[in-house]
Amino acid sequence: MKKFLSVFLALVMALSLASFASAEETLPTFDQLVWGENADLTANITFAYHRTDIPDKLNGYITEFQKTYPNVSITYDLVTDYAESALLRVGTANWTIMGIPQVDVDELPTYFIPLGSLDVLSQQYRFMSGKAYNGVCYGMPSTGNANGIVYNKAVFAAAGVTELPRTPDEFIAALKLIKENTDAIPLYTNYAAGWTMGAWDEYIGGSATGSSSFYNRDLPHMKDPFSDHGNGTYPYAVYKILFDAVKEGLIEEDYTTTDWEGCKGMINNGKIGCMVLGSWAYTQMRDAGEHGEDIGYMAFPITIDGKQYAPAGGDYNFGINVQASYEEKLASLYYIKFLTEQSGFAYSEGGVPIDMNGEFPELYAAFDGIDLVEQLPAVAGEETLLGNLNAESELNLNAGGNTKVQEIIEHAFNGDKSFDDIMADWNEAWSDAQESLGVTVNE
C-alpha cells in the first residue's frame, strides 16, 4: 500500500510539474501581443534572412526596437544563397527567427511556433494564408508584393513607347522599339542568378487568369494547364513572352553571364529596359544609382476581358523556431510585431503593408484600376496536394522551379525546341503526376 501511495504521489507531482511548465511556456498569440509589455525581457536572437543588400537598415531597426526592449540582443545572419541554405538549416537550433523557406505546409508545425488563428489574424493583417496550415498561422509576412515588371521610364520614353503594354503582343512590340531606338537591353533575364527565374511563376495565377482560386484549388485538378487558350491568357501566355523575347533577340547577348548585383545599377543608368521581378526589387533598382526617378513598376502585360490583374501575396514570412527558449520565442514575437506594425519596413521596401491600416507606396501608381489577386488557400484535405504534384512532376511551380524557366531561355536561344513542345512536355509531366497521385482531373 505504501509503495502504491508513493508511486501515486510521484505521478501527481510529475503531472503538477508538467502542468506548471506548460502554463509557464504558454505564449500569447500574435493578436494578443501588447507592444511595451515585458519590457524587461532578456533574450538573444539570431535572425536568418536573405536581405544582404540592406544590413545597415536592418541594424537600424534593431536600434529602434531596443529603445523599448533594451535587454533583447538581435543579430542578423544574412545569406546570399538563402533559398537553399535556409532549407538545410530549418531543422537546426542555430537560429531564432528566419524567413520561412519553401517547406511543405504540413511541415510548418515541425519547425515553427503557431502565431494564432488564420481567421483572427486575417482580420488585422494581409496575406496570412501563405504560411498557414489547418487554420493556424506559422509565419508573418515581412512585406507584401503586388507583382509586375520593374522598368526604366526614360528608356521606354526614348524608345517611343507612349503607353504601358497591356498584352503580350504589345509588350514584345515595346521591347522591339527599345532595341531599335536605344542602346539598352530590352529585357534582362537574370538567367545566371537562377533564383530570379522563379519570378515568372508568380504571374500564371493572378495576372494570367484573374482568379484567386487558380493555384491552390484549380491547378491541381486542371487538365493540361499549359495549353494555349488562344487569347493571350493562362500560363501558356506568361512563359511564351519569355520564349518570344529570347527568340527575337530582345535580351542580353550572352544570357549565361548576367550579373544580379550589376543589373541594379544598369537599369538605374538606362542600360536595361525592364526586368520581370517582384515589387520588392523596385527599391533596390531605384537606390542603385543617381537616376532613381527613372525607375517605374508596371503590371504584367496580360489583359482578361479588358481588365488587368496583379498577383498579390506575402514575401518571405517571418517564422520563429520551435526549438528556441520561451524567452527567445517571446522576444521574437515582439520584434516581429515591431517590424510589422511600427518600423515601416514593408513601406520602405516598396511593398504592400502587412498591417491593414498601412498605406500603399508610390511605386504602385501605375496599378491604378488594376485588381490585386491574392490566392485562396487549398480546400480542407488538399493542403499538400499542390506540393505533392510539384514534386512528382518536378515542375515546382512557384516553389523554386527555376531550372524549367532557364530551359525556356536555352531552347529559345538555341532554336532546338519549339515553345509548344516545351508546354506539351510540361502538360505530360503534370498529367502523369496527377495519375500517379490519384488526383481527380476536371475535363
Steps between C-alpha positions, in 0.01 A plus 500: 500500500784737589671417172179574309454829687858597430461431128168685496646809669798496265264489204293787638816703558621432145165599352496815710847597385405428138189714537703782655760481223225503240339808653838674525573425135169630368569776249255772400366481148613777266172686535528489880842666511506847652795712397704617801399221733779280643749779433751336736511187284851363448588288197750449220353464150665382180306610192574302182400709199574564133521880481875529456443834327375695805710405807516857630125544474438173685739602777312828521180308573679319782605833652143628492362178646749509786372837614204303638665160553861587596588152626416321177806448284436437129756387243413472131659209315472611137550236232529543122389151395220518752235285331724194504688559826184569700356163399812330635488704818131502586512187717790622714511709817751760375241760410210668684315682221529425130335582173305179449639302203300276266407225745181299448207656684445193715857539626444851632405380853820293509726803469303809602287608793132580439421871488123477527181425314485572127144628537601747772832621358353544151273769641803710596773408253531429128625180334478279808397182316838453333657324797193355670402140558175361641379853573812597698759759390869419538648800322452875486566649154794739502338711230254456221562496127263593223711355225568649160805621306765750606596731213690814409255774407764703316596204282139429411445866414816520286389186317168661411282285730224746587269266691582212730440167325191308609529183289783261404505635144522859623782407736708329230437801274627731775815290542562521126474881513755507781740290292450711189510846659732474802821330612327334795444127543122471455438213746770389744439136590726457805548142382831442677366581846257210471263591780384808309342270240238397756336840461328385181294245692343783699292620207329182383226538760388854579631679190423229245160385630369769735395214727573476873440125494737412216810382686378305799156387387474489120850417376532165681189372319553669162544300183799623298542834684778613263293485183442802275164664573532707183438836666830593667402375845579214740851358566574438131491874432730586791786271405459569127589864563840386624546251215410758235722769653799264489420372152469858369837599648346741749718396796870531591751364248624226732236394749746274685698800626223709655597675824235537771678769702621679190156515338373734770732782396449413134125555503540810716738646242284413200693199373204267552140552395323267740521189719233257614530516879273543799431846638761437771761572232376853433682670786822313425497624140393851603779533754776350284604825331427866439191450284253355746225718357522302175405169665137399467286196562222374273251216495582181312379540137198271488142622466190291570175628353640853501623480860849465647582321823807474722590210728533616858644310790752500779874500448712283729307434821665545839488174696621418854693183582313241707835405654559848644458570872184657636673838544641487148159418354329781689769754408475386138125558501552858619768565239283367217213714629731800492607425142141447391324791669752767599822488301357587159706214357244394239442855385869592478565188291234597248262229612135473583471560878405194703304706750152561353529867600823557308519718188615377160834646382526726196650229279151356446379815325487310170275239663206737519197310372678166515349242734729327748446124522600307812490125462257311723638218714436141396172339601502283811669169435703629203753716684793297368360407159666776297832434671473130427418566135789743474738240637362212294501699175831671586356827369501668843270784399553801723711278724857543384450350154758725343671253267189440290481875425870509422438220251247717317778753443743230391264342247384834361860620462627176345191447284501129581148470638176681429303668775199277435720195546624634833145558620399154377776350714378695801142389442614140479700530822201656678259239367731215602529649849122529530459138396775379733343680797143402411384857450158565353543693174232744387448478126 
